[in-house]
Amino acid sequence: MSFAGILGTLAFILFLAAAAVQTVWLFRRDGKPDPVSHWILLAAAFVLAADLVARSLETRFVALTSTYESLLFYAAVIALVLFAYRIQKKLTYWPLVAFGSTFTAVVLLAIASSPLIPKEALPPIPALQSGWLLLHVSFSFIGEAFFAASFVSALLFLFTKDEARRLDLDRITYTAIAVGYPIFTAGALAFGAIWAEQAWGRWWSWDPKETWALVTWLVYTIYLHMRLIRKRKDSWPAILAVAGFLCTVFTFFGVNYLLPGLHSYG
């Protein structure tokens, strides 16, 4: 196994360890957050970053152009988001939100380790050797990492009856989307369009991945409209938050394997 492969395996083990600690503390009656899982997640994020650096040195280009590398980056950012969520003081800390988001990252790494995902560190084709592409991919996944947390809190909102808890979960969902939305907008739409013009000679081509990225953006735009303009704090904004994240999943996985287009190599 290569050095990068060892780092990937170590990161996966760290995520599993964090999830295990979180699971144990979920059954404690005092409701206090565990004191170590966020540090384990931080360590996992640094290990994944080291893995990507090792792959970058091997290919002589920033390792963020393949599905495997994107999954590693995505999981690392989720870990950093959860670390920030744990140490901040303005939002109520919900261990179930942390556990659900950690589990999401575990699933991403499990998919990355599956035989379906090529793992070879290969130099990208010329169309992918662009700084705009790196901004496009990195900002998109940073935004989606916040959407992953909002997905978990929105699901908990839909299954919670207590009004005080629903208000807490609504605030977590809104905060995560409010932070992730402009980052995703810059990455998926703005930087993506600039890269598309450089790579293909046109800003927009209604490629399946472009179209579904736009659908995702529109779902979160409607969420923010309902939450900010309409002042809705009932189930509809939470349903939109769940739907938005499911759109990101389809945009990444469904389009890659079901709807071939200009992004087929992504």
KOLMARVO-648495 format. One record per residue: residue in three letters; x, y, z of N, C-alpha, C in turn. Coordinates in Angstrom, 1 decimal, padded with zeros to 4 digits. Atoms other than C-alpha are relative to their C-alpha. Layout:
BEGIN
 res  neast nnorth    nup caeast canorth   caup  ceast cnorth    cup
 ALA      X      Y      Z      X       Y      Z      X      Y      Z
...
//
This chain:
BEGIN
 res  neast nnorth    nup caeast canorth   caup  ceast cnorth    cup
 MET  000.9 -001.2  000.0  000.0   000.0  000.0  000.9  001.2  000.0
 SER -000.8 -001.3  000.1  001.3   003.5 -000.9 -000.2  000.8  001.3
 PHE  000.0 -000.9 -001.2  002.0   006.2  001.7 -001.4  000.7  000.0
 ALA  001.3 -000.7  000.0 -001.1   008.1  000.5 -001.2 -001.0  000.4
 GLY  001.0  001.0 -000.4 -003.2   004.9  000.8  000.0 -000.3  001.5
 ILE  000.0  000.2 -001.5 -002.0   004.4  004.4 -000.6  001.2  000.7
 LEU  000.6 -001.2 -000.6 -003.0   008.0  005.2 -001.5  000.0 -000.1
 GLY  001.4  000.1  000.2 -006.4   007.4  003.7 -000.7 -001.0  001.0
 THR  000.5  001.0 -001.0 -006.9   004.3  005.8  000.0  000.5  001.4
 LEU  000.0 -000.6 -001.3 -005.8   006.1  008.9 -001.1  001.0  000.3
 ALA  001.1 -001.0 -000.1 -008.2   008.9  008.3 -001.4 -000.7  000.2
 PHE  001.3  000.8 -000.1 -011.1   006.4  007.9 -000.1 -000.6  001.4
 ILE  000.0  000.5 -001.4 -010.1   004.8  011.2 -000.3  001.1  001.0
 LEU  000.2 -001.2 -000.9 -010.1   008.2  012.9 -001.5  000.4  000.0
 PHE  001.5 -000.4  000.1 -013.6   009.0  011.6 -000.8 -001.1  000.7
 LEU  000.7  001.1 -000.7 -014.8   005.6  012.8  000.1  000.2  001.5
 ALA -000.3 -000.2 -001.4 -013.2   006.3  016.2 -000.9  001.2  000.6
 ALA  000.8 -001.1 -000.4 -014.9   009.7  016.4 -001.5 -000.3  000.1
 ALA  001.4  000.4  000.0 -018.3   008.2  015.5 -000.3 -000.9  001.2
 ALA  000.2  000.9 -001.2 -017.8   005.5  018.2 -000.1  000.8  001.3
 VAL  000.0 -000.9 -001.2 -017.0   008.1  020.9 -001.4  000.7  000.0
 GLN  001.2 -000.7  000.0 -020.0   010.1  019.8 -001.2 -000.9  000.4
 THR  001.1  001.0 -000.2 -022.3   007.0  019.9 -000.1 -000.3  001.5
 VAL  000.0  000.3 -001.4 -021.2   006.2  023.5 -000.6  001.2  000.8
 TRP  000.5 -001.2 -000.8 -021.9   009.8  024.7 -001.4  000.3 -000.3
 LEU  001.4 -000.2  000.3 -025.3   009.8  023.0 -000.9 -000.6  001.1
 PHE  000.8  000.7 -001.0 -026.5   007.4  025.7  000.2  000.4  001.4
 ARG -000.1 -000.5 -001.3 -025.3   009.4  028.6 -001.2  000.9  000.4
 ARG  001.2 -000.8 -000.4 -028.1   011.0  030.6  000.3  001.4  000.3
 ASP -000.3 -001.4 -000.4 -026.3   014.2  031.5 -000.1  001.0 -001.2
 GLY  000.1 -000.8  001.2 -026.5   015.4  027.8  001.2  000.8 -000.3
 LYS -001.2 -000.7  000.3 -023.0   016.8  027.9  000.7 -000.5 -001.2
 PRO -000.7  000.4  001.2 -021.0   016.8  024.7  001.3 -000.7  000.4
 ASP -001.3  000.7 -000.4 -018.0   014.4  024.6  001.2  000.9 -000.2
 PRO -001.1 -000.9  000.0 -014.7   016.0  025.1  001.1 -000.3 -001.0
 VAL -001.1  000.4  000.9 -012.6   014.3  022.4 -000.3 -000.2 -001.4
 SER  000.3  000.4  001.4 -014.4   013.4  019.2  000.3  001.1 -001.0
 HIS -000.4 -001.1  000.9 -013.9   016.9  017.7  001.5  000.1 -000.3
 TRP -001.4  000.0  000.3 -010.2   016.6  018.2  000.4 -001.2 -000.9
 ILE -000.3  001.1  000.9 -010.2   013.2  016.6 -000.4  000.4 -001.5
 LEU  000.4 -000.4  001.4 -012.1   014.7  013.6  001.0  001.0 -000.5
 LEU -001.0 -000.9  000.4 -009.5   017.5  013.5  001.2 -000.7 -000.5
 ALA -001.2  000.8  000.4 -006.7   015.0  013.3 -000.3 -000.7 -001.3
 ALA  000.4  000.7  001.2 -008.6   013.1  010.6  000.1  001.0 -001.2
 ALA  000.0 -001.0  001.0 -008.9   016.3  008.6  001.5  000.3 -000.4
 PHE -001.5 -000.2  000.3 -005.1   016.9  008.8  000.6 -001.2 -000.7
 VAL -000.5  001.2  000.7 -004.4   013.3  007.8 -000.5  000.0 -001.4
 LEU  000.5 -000.1  001.4 -006.6   013.7  004.7  000.7  001.1 -000.8
 ALA -000.8 -001.1  000.7 -004.9   017.0  003.9  001.4 -000.5 -000.3
 ALA -001.3  000.5  000.3 -001.6   015.2  004.2  000.0 -001.0 -001.2
 ASP  000.2  000.9  001.2 -002.9   012.5  001.8 -000.1  000.7 -001.3
 LEU  000.1 -000.8  001.2 -003.9   015.1 -000.7  001.3  000.7 -000.4
 VAL -001.3 -000.7  000.3 -000.5   016.9 -000.4  000.9 -001.1 -000.6
 ALA -000.9  001.1  000.5  001.3   013.5 -001.0 -000.4 -000.3 -001.5
 ARG  000.5  000.3  001.4 -000.9   012.9 -004.1  000.4  001.2 -000.9
 SER -000.4 -001.2  000.8 -000.2   016.5 -005.3  001.4  000.0 -000.4
 LEU -001.4  000.1  000.3  003.5   016.0 -005.0  000.3 -001.1 -001.1
 GLU -000.2  001.1  001.0  003.2   012.7 -007.0 -000.4  000.4 -001.4
 THR  000.5 -000.4  001.3  001.2   014.3 -009.8  000.5  001.3 -000.5
 ARG -000.5 -001.3  000.3  002.8   017.7 -009.7 -001.1  001.0 -000.3
 PHE  001.1 -000.9  000.1 -000.6   019.3 -009.6 -000.9 -000.2  001.3
 VAL  000.9  000.1 -001.2 -003.1   020.0 -006.8 -001.0 -001.1 -000.1
 ALA  000.8  001.2  000.1 -004.9   016.7 -006.1 -001.4  000.3  000.4
 LEU  001.4 -000.4 -000.3 -008.5   017.9 -006.4 -000.7 -000.2 -001.3
 THR  000.6  000.1  001.3 -009.4   016.7 -009.9 -000.7 -001.3 -000.3
 SER  000.7  001.3  000.2 -010.6   013.1 -009.5 -001.1 -000.2  001.1
 THR  001.1  000.3 -000.9 -013.7   011.7 -007.8  000.6 -000.4  001.4
 TYR -000.6  000.4 -001.2 -011.5   010.0 -005.2  000.6  001.2  000.9
 GLU -000.6 -001.2 -000.7 -009.6   013.2 -004.3 -001.1  000.9  000.5
 SER  001.1 -000.9 -000.4 -012.8   015.2 -004.2 -000.7 -000.6  001.3
 LEU  000.6  000.6 -001.2 -014.3   012.7 -001.7  000.8  000.2  001.3
 LEU -000.8 -000.2 -001.2 -011.3   013.0  000.6 -000.1  001.5  000.4
 PHE  000.1 -001.4 -000.3 -011.5   016.8  000.4 -001.3  000.3  000.7
 TYR  001.3 -000.2 -000.5 -015.2   016.8  001.1 -000.1 -000.5  001.4
 ALA  000.0  000.6 -001.4 -014.8   014.5  004.2  000.8  000.9  000.9
 ALA -000.8 -000.9 -000.9 -012.0   016.7  005.5 -000.6  001.3  000.4
 VAL  000.7 -001.3 -000.3 -014.0   019.9  005.2 -001.2 -000.3  001.0
 ILE  001.1  000.3 -001.0 -017.0   018.2  007.0  000.6 -000.1  001.4
 ALA -000.6  000.1 -001.3 -014.6   017.3  009.8  000.4  001.4  000.6
 LEU -000.3 -001.3 -000.4 -013.4   020.9  010.0 -001.3  000.8  000.4
 VAL  001.3 -000.7 -000.3 -017.0   022.2  010.0 -000.5 -000.5  001.4
 LEU  000.4  000.5 -001.3 -017.8   019.9  012.9  000.9  000.4  001.1
 PHE -000.9 -000.5 -001.0 -014.8   021.0  014.8 -000.4  001.4  000.4
 ALA  000.4 -001.4 -000.2 -015.8   024.6  014.4 -001.4  000.1  000.7
 TYR  001.3  000.1 -000.6 -019.4   023.7  015.4  000.2 -000.3  001.5
 ARG -000.2  000.5 -001.4 -018.1   022.0  018.6  000.6  001.1  000.9
 ILE -000.7 -001.0 -000.9 -015.9   024.9  019.8 -000.7  001.4  000.0
 GLN  000.7 -001.3  000.0 -018.3   027.8  018.9 -000.9  000.1  001.2
 LYS  000.8 -000.2 -001.2 -020.5   029.3  021.6 -001.4  000.5 -000.3
 LYS  001.3 -000.7  000.3 -023.5   030.9  019.8 -001.1 -001.0 -000.3
 LEU  001.0  001.0  000.3 -025.3   027.8  018.6 -000.1 -001.1  001.1
 THR  000.1  001.1 -000.9 -026.6   025.0  020.8  000.6 -001.2 -000.6
 TYR -000.7  001.1  000.5 -024.4   022.0  020.4 -000.9 -001.3  000.1
 TRP  000.8  001.2  000.0 -026.4   018.9  019.4  000.8 -001.2 -000.4
 PRO -000.8  001.2  000.4 -024.5   015.6  019.6 -000.5 -000.8 -001.2
 LEU  000.5  000.8  001.2 -026.8   014.0  017.1  000.3  000.7 -001.3
 VAL -000.4 -000.7  001.3 -026.0   016.7  014.5  001.4 -000.4 -000.3
 ALA -001.4  000.3  000.2 -022.3   016.0  015.0  000.1 -001.5 -000.4
 PHE  000.0  001.4  000.3 -022.9   012.2  014.9 -000.5 -000.2 -001.5
 GLY  000.5  000.2  001.4 -025.0   012.4  011.7  000.9  000.5 -001.0
 SER -001.0 -000.6  000.9 -022.5   014.6  010.0  001.2 -000.8 -000.1
 THR -001.2  000.9  000.0 -019.6   012.4  011.0 -000.3 -001.3 -000.8
 PHE  000.4  001.2  000.7 -021.5   009.4  009.7 -000.1  000.3 -001.5
 THR  000.0 -000.3  001.4 -022.0   011.2  006.4  001.4  000.0 -000.6
 ALA -001.4  000.0  000.4 -018.2   011.7  006.2  000.5 -001.4 -000.1
 VAL -000.4  001.4  000.0 -017.7   008.0  007.0 -000.5 -000.6 -001.3
 VAL  000.6  000.6  001.2 -020.0   007.1  004.1  000.8  000.5 -001.2
 LEU -000.7 -000.6  001.2 -018.1   009.4  001.7  001.4 -000.8 -000.1
 LEU -001.3  000.7  000.0 -014.8   007.7  002.7 -000.2 -001.5 -000.4
 ALA  000.2  001.3  000.4 -016.3   004.3  002.4 -000.2 -000.2 -001.5
 ILE  000.2  000.0  001.4 -017.4   005.1 -001.1  001.3  000.2 -000.7
 ALA -001.3 -000.3  000.6 -013.9   006.5 -001.9  000.8 -001.3  000.0
 SER -000.8  001.2 -000.1 -012.4   003.2 -000.7 -000.5 -001.2 -000.8
 SER  000.7  001.1  000.7 -014.8   001.0 -002.8  000.8 -000.2 -001.4
 PRO -000.6  000.3  001.3 -013.6  -000.7 -006.0 -000.5  000.8 -001.2
 LEU  000.6 -000.7  001.1 -015.8   001.5 -008.1  000.7  001.3 -000.2
 ILE -000.7 -001.3  000.1 -013.6   004.6 -007.5  001.4 -000.2 -000.3
 PRO -001.5  000.1  000.3 -010.2   004.7 -009.2  000.8  000.9  001.0
 LYS -000.8 -000.7 -001.1 -007.5   005.7 -006.7  001.4  000.4 -000.5
 GLU -001.3 -000.3  000.5 -004.5   006.0 -008.9  000.3  001.6  000.0
 ALA -000.3 -001.4  000.0 -002.7   009.4 -008.5  000.6  000.3 -001.4
 LEU -000.4 -000.2  001.4 -002.5   010.4 -012.2 -000.1  001.5 -000.3
 PRO  000.1 -001.4  000.4 -001.7   013.8 -013.7 -001.3  000.3 -000.7
 PRO  001.2 -000.3  000.7 -004.9   015.5 -014.8  000.1  000.4 -001.5
 ILE  000.0 -000.4  001.4 -005.8   016.0 -018.5  000.1  001.6  000.0
 PRO -000.2 -001.5  000.1 -005.0   019.6 -019.8 -001.2  000.8  000.4
 ALA  001.2 -000.8 -000.3 -008.7   020.8 -019.4 -000.1  000.1  001.5
 LEU  000.2 -000.1 -001.5 -008.4   020.1 -015.6  001.2  000.7  000.6
 GLN -001.1 -000.6 -000.6 -005.1   021.8 -015.1 -000.2  001.6  000.0
 SER  000.4 -001.4 -000.1 -006.6   025.2 -014.2 -000.2  000.4  001.4
 GLY  000.3 -000.5 -001.3 -006.6   027.3 -011.1 -001.5  000.3  000.2
 TRP  001.4 -000.3 -000.2 -010.2   028.2 -011.8 -000.8 -001.3  000.3
 LEU  000.6  001.3 -000.3 -011.1   024.5 -011.7  000.2 -000.3  001.5
 LEU -000.2  000.3 -001.4 -009.5   024.2 -008.3 -000.9  000.9  000.9
 LEU  000.9 -000.9 -000.8 -011.5   027.2 -007.0 -001.4 -000.6 -000.2
 HIS  001.3  000.5  000.3 -014.6   025.7 -008.6 -000.3 -001.2  000.9
 VAL  000.2  001.2 -000.8 -014.2   022.3 -006.9  000.1  000.2  001.5
 SER -000.2 -000.2 -001.5 -012.9   023.4 -003.5 -001.1  000.8  000.6
 PHE  001.1 -000.9 -000.5 -015.5   026.2 -003.0 -001.3 -000.8  000.0
 SER  001.2  000.8  000.0 -018.3   023.8 -004.1 -000.1 -000.9  001.1
 PHE  000.1  001.0 -001.1 -017.4   021.2 -001.6  000.1  000.6  001.4
 ILE  000.1 -000.7 -001.3 -016.8   023.6  001.2 -001.4  000.4  000.3
 GLY  001.4 -000.3 -000.2 -020.3   024.9  000.7 -000.8 -001.2  000.3
 GLU  000.8  001.2 -000.2 -021.7   021.4  000.5  000.3 -000.7  001.3
 ALA -000.3  000.5 -001.3 -019.9   020.5  003.7 -001.0  000.6  001.1
 PHE  001.0 -000.7 -000.9 -022.1   023.1  005.5 -001.4 -000.5 -000.3
 PHE  001.3  000.6  000.3 -025.1   021.7  003.6 -000.2 -001.3  000.6
 ALA  000.1  001.3 -000.7 -024.3   018.3  005.0 -000.5  000.1  001.4
 ALA  000.4 -000.2 -001.4 -024.6   019.6  008.5 -001.4  000.5  000.1
 SER  001.4 -000.5  000.0 -027.8   021.4  007.6 -001.0 -001.1 -000.3
 PHE  000.8  001.1  000.3 -029.2   018.2  006.2 -000.3 -000.8  001.2
 VAL  000.2  000.7 -001.2 -028.7   016.4  009.5 -000.9  000.7  001.0
 SER  000.9 -000.8 -000.9 -030.2   019.2  011.6 -001.4  000.1 -000.5
 ALA  001.3 -000.1  000.6 -033.1   019.5  009.2 -000.8 -001.3  000.2
 LEU  000.7  001.3 -000.3 -033.9   015.8  009.5 -000.4 -000.1  001.4
 LEU  000.4  000.0 -001.4 -033.8   016.1  013.3 -001.2  000.9  000.3
 PHE  001.1 -000.9 -000.2 -036.1   019.1  013.1 -001.3 -000.7 -000.4
 LEU  001.3  000.6  000.5 -038.7   017.1  011.1 -000.5 -001.1  000.9
 PHE  000.4  001.1 -000.9 -038.6   014.3  013.7 -000.1  000.4  001.4
 THR  000.1 -000.5 -001.4 -038.7   016.5  016.8 -001.3  000.7  000.2
 LYS  001.3 -000.6 -000.3 -041.9   017.6  018.4  000.1  001.2  000.9
 ASP -000.2 -001.0 -001.0 -040.6   019.8  021.2  000.4  001.4 -000.7
 GLU -000.2 -001.3  000.7 -040.8   023.5  020.0  001.3  000.6  000.3
 ALA -001.2 -000.6 -000.3 -037.8   024.7  021.9  001.2 -000.7 -000.8
 ARG -001.1  000.7  000.8 -035.6   022.0  020.3 -000.1  000.3 -001.5
 ARG  000.1 -000.3  001.4 -037.1   022.7  016.9  000.6  001.4 -000.3
 LEU -000.6 -001.4  000.3 -036.1   026.4  017.2  001.5 -000.1  000.0
 ASP -001.4  000.2  000.0 -032.6   025.3  018.1  000.5 -000.6 -001.3
 LEU -000.4  000.7  001.2 -032.4   023.0  015.1 -000.2  000.8 -001.2
 ASP  000.2 -000.9  001.1 -033.9   025.5  012.8  001.1  001.0 -000.1
 ARG -001.1 -001.0  000.0 -031.2   028.0  013.8  001.3 -000.6 -000.5
 ILE -001.2  000.7  000.5 -028.5   025.4  013.2 -000.1 -000.2 -001.5
 THR  000.2  000.2  001.4 -029.9   024.6  009.8  000.2  001.3 -000.8
 TYR -000.1 -001.2  000.7 -030.3   028.2  008.8  001.5  000.6  000.0
 THR -001.3 -000.5 -000.1 -026.8   029.2  010.0  000.9 -000.8 -000.9
 ALA -000.8  000.8  000.9 -025.2   026.3  008.1 -000.2  000.3 -001.4
 ILE  000.3 -000.4  001.4 -027.0   027.2  004.9  000.4  001.4 -000.3
 ALA -000.3 -001.4  000.2 -026.4   030.9  005.3  001.5  000.1 -000.2
 VAL -001.5  000.0  000.2 -022.6   030.2  005.5  000.3 -000.7 -001.3
 GLY -000.4  000.8  001.2 -022.5   027.5  002.8 -000.5  000.6 -001.3
 TYR  000.7 -000.4  001.2 -024.8   029.2  000.3  000.9  001.0 -000.9
 PRO -000.9 -000.9  000.8 -022.4   032.1 -000.8  001.2 -000.7 -000.5
 ILE -001.2  000.7  000.3 -019.4   029.8 -000.8 -000.4 -001.0 -001.2
 PHE  000.4  000.9  001.1 -021.3   027.2 -003.0 -000.3  000.8 -001.2
 THR  000.3 -000.8  001.1 -022.6   030.0 -005.2  001.3  000.4 -000.8
 ALA -001.2 -000.4  000.7 -019.1   031.2 -005.9  000.7 -001.1 -000.7
 GLY -000.7  001.2  000.6 -017.7   027.7 -006.5 -000.7 -000.6 -001.1
 ALA  000.7  000.8  001.0 -020.4   025.9 -008.4 -000.4  000.8 -001.2
 LEU  000.5 -000.8  001.2 -021.7   028.8 -010.5  001.0  001.0 -000.5
 ALA -000.9 -001.0  000.5 -019.2   031.7 -010.7  001.3 -000.6 -000.5
 PHE -001.3  000.6  000.4 -015.9   029.9 -010.7 -000.2 -001.1 -001.0
 GLY  000.3  001.0  001.0 -017.5   027.0 -012.6 -000.2  000.6 -001.4
 ALA  000.2 -000.6  001.3 -018.6   029.3 -015.4  001.3  000.5 -000.6
 ILE -001.3 -000.5  000.5 -015.2   030.9 -015.7  000.9 -001.1 -000.5
 TRP -000.8  001.2  000.5 -013.5   027.5 -015.9 -000.6 -000.6 -001.3
 ALA  000.7  000.6  001.2 -016.1   026.3 -018.4  000.4  000.8 -001.3
 GLU -000.4 -000.8  001.2 -015.3   029.3 -020.7  001.4 -000.3 -000.4
 GLN -001.4  000.3  000.4 -011.6   028.5 -020.5  000.1 -001.3 -000.6
 ALA -000.2  001.4  000.4 -012.0   024.8 -021.0 -000.8 -000.3 -001.3
 TRP  000.9  000.4  001.1 -014.9   024.6 -023.5 -000.4  001.2 -000.9
 GLY  000.2 -001.1  000.9 -015.1   028.1 -024.9 -001.4  000.6  000.2
 ARG  001.3 -000.6 -000.3 -018.6   028.9 -023.4 -000.2  000.0  001.5
 TRP  000.2 -000.1 -001.5 -019.8   030.0 -020.0 -001.0 -001.0  000.5
 TRP  001.1  000.9 -000.4 -022.8   027.7 -019.9 -000.4 -000.9 -001.2
 SER  000.3  000.9  001.1 -023.7   024.6 -021.9 -001.2 -000.9  000.3
 TRP  001.1  000.9 -000.5 -026.6   023.0 -020.0  000.4 -001.4  000.1
 ASP -000.5  001.3 -000.3 -024.4   020.1 -019.3 -000.8 -000.6  001.3
 PRO  000.8  000.5 -001.1 -026.2   017.7 -016.8  000.5  000.4  001.4
 LYS -000.6 -000.4 -001.3 -023.8   018.6 -013.9 -000.3  001.5  000.2
 GLU  000.3 -001.4 -000.1 -024.2   022.3 -014.6 -001.5  000.2  000.4
 THR  001.5 -000.1 -000.2 -028.0   021.9 -014.7 -000.4 -000.4  001.4
 TRP  000.4  000.4 -001.3 -028.2   020.0 -011.5  000.6  000.8  001.1
 ALA -000.6 -001.0 -001.0 -025.8   022.4 -009.7 -000.9  001.2  000.1
 LEU  001.0 -001.1  000.0 -028.3   025.1 -010.8 -001.2 -000.3  000.8
 VAL  001.2  000.4 -000.7 -031.2   023.1 -009.5  000.3  000.0  001.5
 THR -000.3 -000.1 -001.4 -029.4   022.7 -006.2  000.0  001.4  000.6
 TRP  000.0 -001.4 -000.4 -028.7   026.4 -006.0 -001.4  000.6  000.2
 LEU  001.3 -000.5 -000.1 -032.3   027.2 -006.7 -000.8 -000.5  001.2
 VAL  000.6  000.5 -001.2 -033.5   024.9 -003.9  000.4  000.7  001.2
 TYR -000.5 -000.7 -001.1 -031.3   026.6 -001.4 -000.4  001.5  000.0
 THR  000.5 -001.4  000.2 -032.3   030.0 -002.8 -001.5  000.1  000.5
 ILE  001.4  000.0 -000.4 -036.0   029.1 -002.2  000.0 -000.2  001.5
 TYR  000.0  000.2 -001.4 -035.1   027.9  001.3  000.3  001.4  000.7
 LEU -000.3 -001.3 -000.6 -033.5   031.3  002.1 -001.1  001.0 -000.1
 HIS  001.1 -000.9  000.2 -036.4   033.1  000.6 -001.1 -000.3  001.1
 MET  001.0  000.3 -000.9 -038.8   031.2  002.8  000.4  000.3  001.4
 ARG -000.5 -000.2 -001.4 -036.7   031.5  005.9  000.2  001.5  000.4
 LEU -000.4 -001.4 -000.3 -035.6   035.1  005.6 -001.2  001.0 -000.4
 ILE  001.0 -000.9  000.4 -038.4   036.8  003.6 -001.4 -000.3  000.5
 ARG  001.3  000.5 -000.5 -041.4   034.7  004.5  000.0 -000.2  001.5
 LYS -000.1  000.2 -001.5 -040.1   034.2  008.1 -000.6 -001.4  000.4
 ARG  000.6  001.3 -000.3 -041.2   030.5  007.9  001.0 -000.8  000.9
 LYS -000.8  000.9 -000.8 -039.9   028.3  010.7 -000.7 -001.3  000.3
 ASP  000.7  001.2 -000.1 -042.2   025.4  010.1  000.8 -001.1 -000.7
 SER -000.7  001.1  000.7 -041.4   022.1  008.3  000.4  000.3 -001.4
 TRP -000.3 -000.2  001.4 -041.2   023.5  004.8  001.5  000.4 -000.2
 PRO -001.5 -000.2  000.2 -037.7   025.1  005.2  000.8 -001.2  000.2
 ALA -000.8  001.2 -000.3 -036.4   021.9  006.7 -000.1 -001.0 -001.1
 ILE  000.2  000.9  001.1 -037.9   019.9  003.9  000.9  000.5 -001.2
 LEU -000.8 -000.5  001.1 -036.2   022.2  001.4  001.5 -000.3  000.3
 ALA -001.4  000.3 -000.4 -032.9   021.8  003.3  000.4 -001.4 -000.3
 VAL -000.2  001.4  000.3 -033.2   018.0  003.0  000.1 -000.2 -001.5
 ALA  000.0  000.2  001.5 -034.1   018.2 -000.7  001.3  000.6 -000.6
 GLY -001.2 -000.6  000.6 -031.2   020.6 -001.4  001.2 -000.9  000.1
 PHE -001.1  000.9 -000.2 -028.7   018.2  000.1 -000.1 -001.3 -000.9
 LEU  000.2  001.1  000.9 -030.2   015.3 -001.8  000.4  000.4 -001.5
 CYS -000.4 -000.5  001.4 -029.7   017.4 -005.0  001.5  000.0 -000.1
 THR -001.5  000.0  000.1 -026.0   017.8 -004.1  000.5 -001.4 -000.2
 VAL -000.4  001.4  000.1 -025.7   014.0 -003.8 -000.2 -000.5 -001.4
 PHE  000.2  000.5  001.4 -027.3   013.4 -007.2  000.9  000.8 -000.9
 THR -000.9 -000.8  000.9 -025.2   016.2 -008.8  001.3 -000.6  000.0
 PHE -001.4  000.6 -000.1 -022.0   014.5 -007.6  000.0 -001.4 -000.5
 PHE -000.1  001.4  000.4 -022.8   010.8 -007.9 -000.9 -000.4 -001.1
 GLY  000.9  000.4  001.0 -025.9   010.5 -010.0  000.4  000.5 -001.4
 VAL -000.4 -000.6  001.3 -024.7   012.8 -012.8  001.2 -000.7 -000.5
 ASN -001.3  000.7  000.4 -021.2   011.2 -012.8 -000.3 -001.3 -000.6
 TYR  000.1  001.4  000.5 -022.5   007.7 -013.4 -001.3 -000.3 -000.8
 LEU  001.2  000.2  000.7 -026.0   008.1 -014.9 -000.2  000.9 -001.2
 LEU  000.2 -001.0  001.1 -025.9   011.2 -017.1  001.3  000.5 -000.5
 PRO -001.3 -000.4  000.5 -022.6   011.4 -019.0 -000.1  001.4 -000.8
 GLY  000.0 -001.3  000.7 -021.7   014.9 -020.3  001.5  000.5  000.0
 LEU -001.3 -000.7  000.1 -018.8   017.4 -020.4  000.8 -000.3  001.3
 HIS -000.6  000.3 -001.3 -018.1   016.5 -016.7  000.3 -001.4  000.2
 SER -000.2  001.4 -000.2 -017.7   012.8 -017.3  001.3 -000.4  000.6
 TYR -001.3  000.3 -000.6 -014.1   012.9 -016.3  000.1  000.5  001.4
 GLY -000.1 -000.6 -001.3 -014.9   014.7 -013.1 -000.4 -000.9  001.1
//
